[in-house]
Amino acid sequence: MNLLYITFGPRLEIHHQAAFSMLSFLTQKEHVHSITLITDAPEFYGHVRDHIELIAITPDTLKEWRGPHDFFWRIKIKALEHLALKLGEKPMVYLDTDTFLFGDGAALAKRLSTESFMHENEGALATLKTKTERRMAAQIVGKAFGGVTIRGDHAMWNAGVVAVPGTNNLKAIQLALAICDDMCAADVERRLVEQFALAVALAESYPLHAGADFIGHYWGNKAGWNEVITKFFVESYLRKSTLDKELEALRTFDFFSEPLRTRRSSAHARWVRMLDGLYPPKGVVYVTQPEGDVNRKKGR
């Protein structure tokens, strides 16, 4: 398998998620041919630098990848296209940073020779219930995008994992790009456009299956997993663990103790905000600098 990640910005949790995901795959590195990272923050990947090909992306390239309709998540499809053009007909797996491999890499790699994967099937578009999905269905069902007429039974798949076999991979990815661009040109509700475009293109090109049996995707509990991952890396740092020791620890890691998704009522967030406003912190104290300490005031 040839893995692909995209990371942007200074938020450390994004980068430690990506590093943790990469390490989870490297525990079964005999099934990983390459790891490509496209990022504007290469300084955060020194720890895994020897195991990845790092592509530092420029603002100009990002602008180009967003396309004529300035759609940010079009860059996911463009990154897949970039890798397909580079690798040729080899299997590729795009991964959101909030993922990890917990299943059998050999079984995943074997199936990827003929099948495509996205994380999980969220249901036929016509049956989905959110306002965004209903509006999207009303805009596109029965119409053609990228040469594909959208049906109500075309499924919405979660795009935290996008795995494409080597056979005709560029054709499948460029079909997704054409569908995405046509939807943007038609001013379709954008929030799920790249996800749906990939789902339709892969379903039209290959057997499409769920990757959730192999890969965890904790989009619904990032706070919980960020705590787990921070603890893992802090302990590693304090113990002066090597990367090999981290991989050894991950081979016996308990990936099942923290949920992938949790749901709270929207009222919970409103109450938290209200209580924070009613009871702000008191007695806040900072370190004070001695008067006249010019060097400290200048940060020397």
C-alpha positions in Angstrom: 0.0 0.0 0.0 1.0 3.6 -0.7 -0.3 5.9 2.0 -1.2 9.6 1.6 -1.7 12.2 4.3 -2.4 16.0 4.0 -1.8 18.4 6.9 -2.0 22.1 7.2 -1.6 24.8 9.8 0.0 25.2 13.3 -2.4 23.1 15.4 -0.3 20.5 17.1 -3.1 18.0 17.5 -3.4 17.7 13.8 0.3 16.8 13.5 0.4 14.4 16.4 -2.7 12.6 15.0 -0.9 12.2 11.7 2.3 10.9 13.3 0.3 8.4 15.5 -1.6 7.2 12.4 1.6 6.7 10.4 3.2 4.8 13.3 0.1 2.5 13.5 0.7 1.5 9.9 4.4 1.1 10.4 3.7 -1.6 12.9 2.9 -3.7 9.8 5.4 -2.0 7.5 5.8 -5.1 5.4 2.5 -4.1 3.8 3.3 -0.4 3.4 5.4 0.5 0.3 5.5 4.2 0.9 4.0 7.0 3.0 3.6 10.4 1.4 2.9 13.5 3.4 1.8 16.8 1.8 2.1 19.6 4.3 2.8 23.2 4.9 4.3 22.4 8.3 7.2 19.9 7.6 9.0 21.0 10.8 6.6 18.8 12.9 7.7 15.5 11.3 11.3 15.1 12.2 10.3 12.1 14.4 9.1 10.0 11.4 11.1 11.8 8.7 13.1 8.7 7.7 10.0 6.7 7.0 8.0 9.2 4.8 8.3 11.2 1.7 7.5 14.8 2.6 6.2 17.2 0.1 6.1 20.8 1.3 3.2 22.4 -0.5 3.2 26.1 -1.4 0.3 28.6 -1.2 0.3 28.8 -5.0 -0.2 25.0 -5.4 -2.9 25.1 -2.8 -4.7 27.8 -4.7 -4.4 25.8 -7.9 -5.7 22.7 -6.2 -8.7 24.5 -4.8 -9.7 24.9 -8.5 -11.8 27.5 -10.4 -14.6 27.5 -7.8 -12.2 27.9 -4.8 -13.4 24.7 -3.1 -11.0 23.8 -0.3 -11.7 20.1 0.0 -11.0 19.6 -3.7 -7.4 19.4 -2.6 -8.0 15.9 -1.3 -8.9 14.7 -4.8 -6.0 16.7 -6.3 -3.5 15.1 -3.8 -4.7 11.6 -4.8 -4.3 12.6 -8.5 -0.8 13.9 -7.8 0.2 10.6 -6.2 -1.4 8.5 -8.9 0.5 10.5 -11.6 3.7 9.9 -9.7 3.2 6.2 -8.8 1.4 4.9 -11.8 -1.0 1.9 -11.3 -0.2 1.2 -7.7 -2.7 0.9 -4.8 -3.1 4.1 -2.8 -4.7 4.8 0.6 -5.6 8.4 1.6 -6.1 8.8 5.3 -7.4 11.7 7.4 -5.1 12.4 10.3 -7.7 11.1 12.9 -7.3 7.5 11.8 -5.2 4.4 12.8 -4.7 0.9 11.6 -5.9 -1.7 14.1 -6.8 -4.6 11.7 -4.9 -7.0 9.6 -2.8 -5.1 7.1 -2.2 -8.2 5.0 -5.9 -8.7 4.5 -6.4 -5.1 3.6 -3.6 -5.0 1.1 -4.8 -8.2 -0.5 -8.4 -7.0 -0.9 -7.1 -3.6 -2.2 -5.7 -5.4 -5.3 -9.3 -5.5 -6.7 -11.5 -3.5 -4.4 -11.8 0.1 -3.3 -12.6 1.3 0.2 -13.9 4.3 2.0 -14.3 4.4 5.7 -18.0 3.5 6.0 -21.3 3.6 4.1 -23.5 6.4 5.6 -26.5 5.5 3.5 -28.2 6.1 0.2 -28.3 9.9 -0.5 -32.1 9.9 -0.9 -32.6 8.4 2.6 -30.3 10.7 4.6 -31.9 13.1 7.1 -29.8 16.2 7.7 -30.8 19.5 6.1 -27.5 19.5 4.2 -28.0 16.0 2.7 -31.7 16.6 1.9 -30.8 19.9 0.1 -28.0 18.2 -1.7 -30.2 15.3 -2.9 -32.8 17.8 -4.2 -30.1 19.6 -6.2 -28.4 16.6 -7.8 -30.6 13.4 -8.1 -31.5 12.8 -11.7 -28.9 15.1 -13.0 -25.5 14.3 -14.6 -22.2 15.4 -13.1 -18.9 14.2 -14.6 -20.9 12.2 -17.1 -22.6 10.2 -14.2 -26.3 10.5 -13.6 -26.9 10.7 -9.9 -29.4 8.3 -8.5 -31.1 8.4 -5.1 -29.5 5.1 -4.2 -26.0 6.4 -4.8 -24.5 6.1 -1.3 -22.8 8.8 0.8 -19.5 7.3 2.1 -17.3 8.7 4.8 -14.1 10.0 3.2 -11.7 9.7 6.2 -10.3 6.7 4.3 -10.1 6.6 0.5 -8.4 3.5 -0.8 -8.0 3.0 -4.6 -6.6 -0.2 -6.3 -3.8 0.2 -8.7 -5.9 -0.7 -11.8 -7.3 2.4 -13.5 -6.7 4.5 -10.4 -6.0 7.7 -12.2 -9.2 7.3 -14.3 -11.3 6.8 -11.1 -9.7 9.8 -9.4 -10.2 12.1 -12.4 -13.8 11.0 -12.5 -14.2 12.1 -8.9 -12.5 15.4 -9.8 -14.9 15.9 -12.8 -18.0 15.2 -10.6 -16.7 17.5 -7.9 -16.0 20.4 -10.4 -19.4 20.0 -12.1 -21.2 20.1 -8.7 -19.3 23.2 -7.7 -20.1 24.8 -11.0 -23.8 24.0 -10.4 -23.6 25.6 -6.9 -24.5 22.4 -5.2 -24.4 22.5 -1.3 -20.7 22.2 -0.8 -20.1 20.7 2.6 -20.1 17.1 1.4 -19.3 17.5 -2.3 -15.8 16.0 -2.4 -16.9 13.1 -0.2 -19.9 12.3 -2.4 -17.9 12.8 -5.6 -15.3 10.2 -4.4 -18.0 7.8 -3.3 -19.8 7.9 -6.7 -16.6 7.7 -8.7 -15.2 4.7 -6.7 -18.6 2.9 -6.8 -18.8 3.4 -10.6 -15.2 2.1 -11.0 -14.8 -0.8 -8.6 -16.5 -2.8 -5.9 -16.6 -0.4 -3.0 -16.5 -1.6 0.6 -16.1 -0.3 4.1 -12.6 0.1 5.6 -13.9 0.3 9.2 -12.9 -3.4 9.8 -9.3 -2.4 9.4 -9.0 1.3 10.1 -10.4 3.3 13.0 -11.6 6.8 12.3 -12.4 8.9 15.5 -13.9 11.9 13.9 -16.7 11.7 16.5 -14.3 11.7 19.6 -11.3 13.8 18.7 -11.0 15.2 22.2 -10.8 11.7 23.7 -8.3 10.4 21.2 -6.1 13.6 21.4 -5.8 12.9 25.1 -4.8 9.3 24.4 -2.2 10.2 21.8 -0.8 13.1 23.8 -0.2 10.7 26.7 1.4 8.2 24.4 3.9 10.7 23.0 4.6 12.4 26.3 5.4 9.0 27.9 7.6 8.2 25.0 9.5 11.5 25.3 10.0 11.1 29.1 11.2 7.6 28.7 13.5 8.6 25.8 11.9 5.8 23.8 13.2 5.2 20.2 10.8 4.9 17.3 11.3 1.1 17.3 10.2 1.0 20.9 7.1 3.1 20.1 6.2 0.7 17.3 6.7 -2.2 19.7 4.3 -0.5 22.1 1.7 0.1 19.4 1.7 -3.6 18.4 0.1 -4.3 21.8 -1.8 -1.0 22.1 -5.4 -1.1 23.3 -7.3 0.5 20.4 -10.6 -0.6 21.8 -10.8 1.2 25.1 -11.6 4.7 23.8 -14.7 5.2 21.7 -14.5 6.4 18.1 -17.7 8.4 18.5 -19.6 10.0 21.3 -22.6 12.2 21.1 -23.8 14.9 23.5 -27.0 16.9 23.4 -26.5 20.4 21.9 -28.0 21.7 25.2 -24.8 20.5 26.9 -22.6 22.9 25.0 -25.1 25.8 25.6 -25.1 25.1 29.4 -21.3 24.9 29.5 -21.0 28.3 27.7 -23.6 29.8 29.9 -21.9 28.6 33.1 -18.5 29.7 31.9 -20.0 33.2 31.4 -21.6 33.2 34.8 -18.6 31.9 36.7 -15.4 33.2 35.1 -12.1 32.2 36.7 -11.0 34.4 39.6 -7.7 35.1 41.3 -5.7 34.8 38.1 -1.9 35.2 38.8 1.0 35.3 36.4 4.7 35.2 37.0 5.9 38.8 37.5 9.2 40.2 36.2 11.4 42.2 38.6 11.3 45.9 37.8 14.2 47.1 35.7 15.1 43.6 34.4 15.5 44.8 30.8 16.9 41.6 29.6 13.9 39.5 30.7 11.5 42.0 29.4 13.1 41.7 26.0 13.0 37.9 26.3 16.7 37.4 26.6 
